[in-house]
Every structure is written in C-alpha cells, then in structure tokens.
C-alpha cells in the first residue's frame, strides 16, 4: 500500500463531516463559482474529501454546476440557493 493510500481517511468518516463543512463550502462559493480543487484549497482540505462533500451537496440541492468547464477540465459549482440549515 502506498503512502498516499495509507493517509486517506475512511470515506464514511469524510461523508459524516459534510453537514459540518456545508456552511464553509457555501461561504467559499458565495464570491463566485469555484472548482473542486479551488474549494479544497479554500477549506485547506484534500481534494478527494472536497469532491465527496461537493457531490453530496450537489445531490441534495445545495450546489449546482455552472454549464461548461472552467477550461481546465473541472466544472465550477455555485450556491443553488437552498441555504445551509
């Protein structure tokens, strides 16, 4: 097992944190749409974990993707207007 794989947290642990980081992600995209790597950088979190949170928030209507990629192959995500509880 490589060092990168050993450093990864259990996906269930990452998913449990989504309600906690939801407000942080919505605050990050409030200034404008961001890609997953940009959201990860804003949170100081690994991109893999940010991707898990963004996909969950997209699924439940907190985020939506902006049509077309950012030119770097990534979609940008914006607040879908649902707000955080």
C-alpha positions in Angstrom: 0.0 0.0 0.0 1.5 3.4 -1.0 1.9 6.2 1.5 -0.9 8.1 -0.2 -3.4 5.3 0.3 -2.5 4.9 4.0 -3.1 8.7 4.6 -6.6 8.6 3.3 -9.5 8.7 5.8 -12.3 6.2 5.7 -14.9 7.5 3.2 -17.7 7.1 5.8 -15.8 9.5 8.2 -15.5 12.1 5.4 -19.2 11.8 4.5 -20.2 12.3 8.1 -18.4 15.7 8.1 -20.5 17.1 5.2 -23.1 18.8 7.4 -20.2 20.4 9.3 -18.4 21.8 6.2 -21.5 22.7 4.3 -21.6 26.3 5.6 -17.8 26.7 4.9 -18.3 25.5 1.3 -21.3 27.8 0.7 -19.3 30.7 2.1 -16.4 29.8 -0.3 -18.7 29.8 -3.4 -20.6 33.0 -2.3 -18.0 35.2 -4.0 -18.4 33.2 -7.3 -18.3 29.7 -8.7 -15.3 27.5 -7.8 -13.9 24.2 -9.0 -13.5 21.3 -6.6 -9.7 21.9 -6.3 -10.4 25.6 -5.6 -13.0 24.6 -2.9 -10.5 22.2 -1.4 -7.8 24.9 -1.3 -10.2 27.4 0.4 -11.0 24.8 3.1 -7.5 23.5 3.5 -8.8 20.0 2.8 -7.7 17.2 0.4 -9.3 17.5 -3.0 -10.6 13.9 -2.6 -12.6 14.9 0.5 -13.8 18.2 -1.0 -15.1 16.2 -4.0 -17.1 13.9 -1.7 -18.7 16.9 0.1 -19.4 18.8 -3.2 -21.1 15.7 -4.8 -23.3 15.3 -1.7 -24.2 18.9 -1.6 -25.0 18.8 -5.4 -27.1 15.7 -4.9 -29.2 17.3 -2.2 -29.6 20.7 -3.9 -27.1 22.9 -2.0 -24.8 23.3 -5.0 -25.2 23.3 -8.8 -22.7 23.1 -11.5 -22.2 26.1 -13.9 -22.6 25.0 -17.5 -19.4 24.3 -19.3 -16.0 23.6 -17.7 -13.6 26.1 -16.4 -11.2 25.5 -19.2 -9.0 23.2 -17.0 -11.4 20.3 -17.3 -13.2 21.0 -14.0 -16.8 22.2 -13.6 -17.4 25.2 -11.4 -20.0 24.9 -8.6 -22.2 27.7 -7.2 -24.7 28.1 -4.4 -28.1 26.6 -5.6 -30.0 28.9 -3.2 -31.1 26.2 -0.8 -29.0 27.6 2.1 -27.5 25.7 5.0 -29.6 24.8 8.0 
